[in-house]
Amino acid sequence: MSEPQQKLPNRQTPFSEAFKAFIPTGWADYDSSAVTELPAAAHTAPRRERLAEQFAGERLVIPAGGLKVRSNDTDFSFRPHSAFAWLTGLGADREPDAVLVLEPSDDGHEATLYFKPRAPRDAEEFYADARYGEMWVGQRESLEEMTTMTGLPTAPIDELRTALEKNADAVRVRVLRDADPDITALVDEIRHSADSDTDTELQVALSEARLIKDDFEVEQMREACEQTAQGFAAVVADLPEAVRRGRGERWVEGIFGLHARHVGNDAGYSTIAAAGDHANTLHWIRNDGEVRDGDLLLIDAGVELDSLYTADVTRTLPINGHFTEAQRKVYDAVLEAQEAGIAAAVPGAKFADVHNAAIAVIARHLAEWGLLPVSAEESLDKTTGGQHRRWMVHGTSHHLGIDVHDCAQARNENYREGTLAPGMIITVEPGIYLRANDLLVPEELRGIGVRIEDDILITDDGNENLSAALPRRADEVEAWMAPLLAGD
């Protein structure tokens, strides 16, 4: 649970008894009629059942996590732990300090959602608590309203300790350790030990359960990709302003973030808005550089919906709408590699096949350009080679869903060495990064960085590019950008 914020006596005027008597009067009754079930909630019961089957007779504790202090008495925006959101249907900023408990029963498991319901209006929390009070952060749900939203039985968070202590010596308890350190400490106290191995098995199971998406998740990902494409179009339309205003990478980041906040919860991760040589820094999120006519802009961004499912798309765009000959040379090589990777992303293939197909194309082009000190084949040797990784050090794919790097705690044999199956969603994102200070690179190519990334759903007979609304071929990119830059 979140640590309570320190009350600062120099910041708050004491409340008089007259105020305390006056403040709870004259309010309209709470109206619960507008509270409806969250869209994701209808799909969570089967997920909980599948998880519980793996841990029969055990108590499972899955916290949402707590608020985190950003500075002094202000908090970061809250986002629940992904496993908690996946099992409850609660997205957006719900619900700090909540805990889902799956209690073993004769019929499997019974789920209860413990959370902090709203306080009555005569309670000090209502008017004086800047972290939870209704007058400060808005109306919280009652127990009954939360049940309506999630379909889950609910209880006050104050009752959690008692629930966890019940039969604690006779029931194995597992907790999702990384979600909330205070809840983890409470569980460790109750079971008289920190059982990290037992808890890791729960964490792994929760990751692997998300490898294959259900129909709701696929539709959410399709929508996230569609909204991301709209966000990219908004960025392109405002590129002249990004050039004119200076510090244009921040402008690009802001335009996409505005769109993401308007249509969803937020950007799914820190947007990379990398112009010119900044594109060669893989995780460039400082975004404080200039956007200049004639350079390329690498934008890696995704809209996260209120359900927390996020797209993850990269396009490398000519800022003035036209690739130079050198830029197109690198761009076309990356596109060829990406198409090879997408073609390899089929059911029954190994996850690693996607990377291997893409990197073989990258190595061949690097060899043809005279960059490699060995042949492409020698560089691709996993034991004695690897020279090509100077210009593409990262992998080509990762799983995607409610996390941008979804299922990250899955076992290696089910992830990196795993087999692709229908319902999986992965990225395919090769790149070539030719840093401006790399003297092995021909001078005309220095400072060019290109990555192209799409979100690929594995289907029964192949794959579907969920982000295909954004063009990839150089001519199509230029044709798409032209009317946007012209304001048409």
N, C-alpha and C positions, 0 to 999 in steps of 0.2 A: 504494500500500500504506500501511497505517496506520503512523504514526510510533511507534516503540517507546516505551513509557512510561519515564520517567526512574526509575531505581532509586534509592531513597532510603536511604542508609546508616543513617539514624537510625530506620528503620522495620523492618528485617529483621535478625534474629539470624543470624550466619553459620552455615552448615551444616558440621558436623564430618565428617571422613572416615568415621567410624563410621556416622553417619546415612546418608551417601551409599551405603555398602555395604549398609545394612539396608533402605532404602526400597524397592528394586525386588524384594524377596523376598516370597513368600507370597501372591501375588495369583492369583485364578482367571484362566484364559485368557479372552481376549476372545471373545464369542459373536456371530458375524455372522449367525446364522440368523434373527434377528428383523428384520434390515434388509431392507426391501422397497422396491419402486419407488414414488416419490412419485406421487400421483394426477395431477398436472399434467404429469409427465415424458412420459407417453405421447402428449402432444399437441404437444410442442415440436419434433420433427424437421421436420415440414412448415413450421413457422414459420422455422426456420433455413434450409431449402432456398429458400423464397421470398425471404428476405433475400439469400442468397448469389447468387441469379440476377441481382439488380440490380447486383452488384459482382463480376462474373466476373473471375477472375485476380488478385483483390486480397486482402490479408490484413486481416481485421476483428478488432478488439480491443475486447471489451466487458467492462469491469470490474464487479464487484459493488459496489465502494466499500470504504472502510476504516472502522474504528471511529473515533469522534470523542470527544475528551475533553469530559466534562461539567464536571468540577471536579477540578483537580489530578490525582490518579491514578485517577479513576473515569470510566467511559465512559457515553455515552448508549446506550440500547438500540439494537441494530443492526437496520437494515432494508436489504435489498439494493436497488440501483438497479432500477427497474421493468423496464427493457429486459433486464437480466441475468436477472431472475426469469422474464420472459416467454419467454426463449430457453432456459432451463435447467430450469424447473420448481421451482427452489429458492425457497421462500417463508419465512415467519416470520423468524427471525433468522439465516438461512444465506445466504451464507457469507462473512464478512468477509475481505477481501484476495484473494478468488478472482477469476480472470479467465478468461473464455471467449474462445478464439481460434478463428476460422474460417480455416483455412489453404487456399489455392487448391490444387487437384489436378486431375488429368486428368478426374476424374468430377464436378467441381464444387468442393466444399469439404469438408475434413475438420475436424471439431470436436474440440477438446481443452479440458478444464476443468482449469486450473491452480489449486491451492489448497494450503493448509497442512494436511497430514495430521497425525494425532496422533503425538506423540513417544513413543519407547519409555520404559518406566518408570525406566530408569537414566539418562535425560537430565535435566539440570537443569530444562528447560522443564516436565517432568511435575509437579514439586513446588514450583518456585520462581517460575514465571511467572504473575503474577496476571491477565494478559490472555488467555493461551492455554493455560495449564497445566491438565491434567485435574483435578487436585485443587482447582483454583480455579473453573473454569467448566464442568466436566463433560467427559464422554468425547467426543472428536472422532472423526470417521470416518477409516478407512484409505482408501487409494486404491481398493482393491477395493470397499469398502462404498459409497463415493461413486459409483462406476460403477453399482452395483446400484440406487442411489436415483435416479440421473438418466438412466441409459442412455448416458452419455457416457464416452469414454476420458478418463482423468485422468492428471495428472502433478504432481509437487511444484512449488510456486510458485517454488522456488529455480532451476528450470530455465527460467523464463519468459524471462529476458533472452536466453539462448542461442537460444531458439526465435524470438524477435523479430528477432534479429540475422541469422538465416539468410537469405541472398540479399537483404539489406535494400536493396542498391543496384539490384536488378532487379525488386523487387516493390513495388507501391504498398501502403502501410499506412494504414489509417484507424483511429482510436480514438474511442470515445465520450468526448469531452473532459470532460464535466461529472461523470463518475461517480467518478473517483479522480485527484486532481491528481498523485500520485506516478507512477501508470502513464502518465498523459499526458506528464509530463516525461520518462519513460523512452523513450516512443515518439518524442517530439520529438528527443531526443538521438540515437537510432538513425538517424532519417531526416534528421538535420541541419537540421531546420526545424520550425516550428510551423505546420502546414498547416490553419489554421482553416476555410477554405472547404471543403476536402475532408472534414474531420471533420463539418462541419455537414450535409453531404449525408447522411452516415450517421445522424446524429441525427434528421434529418427523416424519413428512410426508416423508422427504427424507430418513430417516432410514427405515421406514416401507416399502417404495417402493422397497427396496433391499432385502426384506425377501425371495422372490421367484426369482430365477435367470432365465434369458432368455437363449436361446440355446448358444449364444456366450459366456456368462459368464460360463456356465457349461463346455464348451470346454476349456476355459482358465484355469479353476480350474483343469480339468483333466490333462492339460499340466503342470501346476505348480506342481502337485503331481508327475508326471512322472519325472520331472527334480529334484525334491527334493529327490526321490529315488536314482537318479544317484549321487546326492551330498552326501547322506549317504554312498553309496558304496565307494566314494572317501575318505571319512573319515576313514572307516574301513581299506582300503588299506594302509593308512598312520598311523595307530595306532602304529606300531612299532617305527616310528619316533617320535611320540608324547611321547612315554615312554622314548625313548633314550635321547631326547633333554631336558627334564625337562620342568616344567611349561606347561605341555602338553595340558591342557584345552585350552590355547591360540592357540596352534597348531591346535587342532580340530576346533575351531571357525574359524581360518584362512583358513583352507582347505575348509570348507563348504562355507565361504564367497567368496572365489575365484571362486568356481563353480557357486554360485548364481550371482555374478557380470558378469561372462562370458556368462551365458545363459539367463540372465534376467536383471532386474533393480538392484536388491540387495537381501539380505536376508529380508524377510517380517517383521521381528522384531528382537530384540536383541537375538542372538542365546544363548541358554542355553547349555553349555557343562560342565556337572556336574559329576565329578568322585568321587567314594567313598561316604563319608558322605555328600558331597556337594549336592548330589541328593536329600537330604531331605530338602533343602532350595528351596522352590517352584519356586522362580524367581531368581535363581542363574545366574547372568549375569556378575559377576566379572571375572570369567573364568581365574583365575590365579593359579589354583592348579595343583598338579602332577597327571599324568595318570599312574597308577601302575598296573603291572601284578597281576592278581588275583582279582582286584576290578571290579565293574560295572561302566559303563559310561552311564549316562542318557543324551541323546542329543535331544533337543526340538528345531526344526528348520524348516524353510520353504523358498522355493524360491519364490520371488515376481517377476512376469514377467514385461515386459515393460508396459503392460496395467494396472499394479498395483494389479492384482489378485494374492493372495498368498496362498500357502499351509501352513499347520500347523500340523506337524507330530512329534511324539515322539517315540523313541525306546530306550530301556534300554539294553545295550549290554555288554557281558563279554569281558573285554579288551584283554584277551589272547585267546578268542574264545571258552571258555568252562565255563558253569555255575557250581558253586559249588552246593552241595546238598542244603545248606541253601538258596543260591540265587535263585535256581530253585523253591524252595518251595514258596517264596514270588512272584516270577515272574508268576508262574502258577496260583496263586490266583488272581493276577491282570488281567491276560489274561481271566480267567473265568468270572470275573466281566465285562470286556470289551465286551466279546461275548454276555453276557446277555443284556448289554446296546445297542449294535448294533441290536440285535434281537428285541428290543423294539422300534427302530427308524423306524417306518412305518407310512404311511399316515393315518391320523385320530387319531393317538395317541397324548397324551399331551407331550409337550416338557419335562415336569418334569418326565414323565414315564421313560425316558432314565436313568436319574440319579437314580431314585428309584430302577430300576432293577439292576443297577451296585452296588449301595451302599448296597443293601441287601446281595449280595455275599460277599462284603468286610466285613460287620459286622459279617457274619457267620464265616468267617475264623478267624477274630480277636478273636471271642469267643472261637473257637476251640483251638486256640493257648494260651488261658488263659489270654489274655490281657484285656478284658473287665471286669469291676467290676459288670456288670449286664448281663442278657441274650442279645442275638442279637436282639430279638424282643423288649425288653425294651429300648435298645439303639436307635432303629429306631423310637421310639415314638418322634414325632416332638415337643411335648410340654414338656415332662418330661425326655427325653433321650438325645441323641447326643454324648454319650461318644466316639463312634467310630470316631468322627471327629478329635480327637487328632491325629489320624494316616492317615486321609484323610480329610483335612479341606476344600478343594475346591469343586466346582461343577464338574459335569462330562461332560458338553457340553456347547458350545456357537455357535452362528451363525458365518459363515466364508464366505469370498468373497473378495471384494476390500479392506476391512479392516480385520486384523486378528481377531478382536472381532467386527464382522460386525453387523450393525443394532443396535448399542448399545443404541441409543436414542429411540428405539421403546417402546411403552407403555407396561406395565407389562402384560396386558391382551392379548397382541399379541406376547409377547416374553416368559417370564418365565411361564406364565399361558396359553400360546397359544397352538394351535393345529398344528402338523406337516402336511405339504402339499407337494405334488410333486413340485420339483424345489428348495426346501430349501436344504442348505448344512450346516451341523453341524459337530462339532467334537464329538468324544466319547473318553474320556481320564481319566479313573479311575487310581488311584495310591494307593500305600501303602508306607508310609514314617516312617522308624524306626530309629530315630536319635541315634547317638552313645552315647549320654549322657542321654538317656531315660532309667531309671532304671526299669521301668515296663516291658520292652522288654527283652525276653530271650537273654542271652549274645551272643549266636551264630547268632542271627538275627540283633543285633545292628549295625548301620551304613549302612544298606541296604535300598536303596530307589529305587522304581520301578514305572514308569508310562509308559503306552502304549497308544498311541493316533493315531487315524485315522480320515480321512475326509470323511464323509458319505453324499451322495446325496440321498434325499428322492425321490423315483420313484412312478409311478402309482400303482405298486403292491408290493412294499417293499423298498429296498434300494440298493445302489451300493457303495462299498468301493473304493473310488477314489485313495486311497494310498495303495491298496492291493499288489502292486508290491514289497513292503517291507515285508519280512516274519515276522510272529508274534509268532508262536509256538516255544518253546525253541529248540527242535531238528532241526527245519527248520532254525532258526537263526544261530545255530552253523554250519550247513551244508552250509549256504550262506556265512558265514564269512571265512570259511576255505580256499578256493582258493584265496580270496582277501588278506588275511594275508600272504599267501604263495607267493603272487605276480604272480599268474597264470592268 
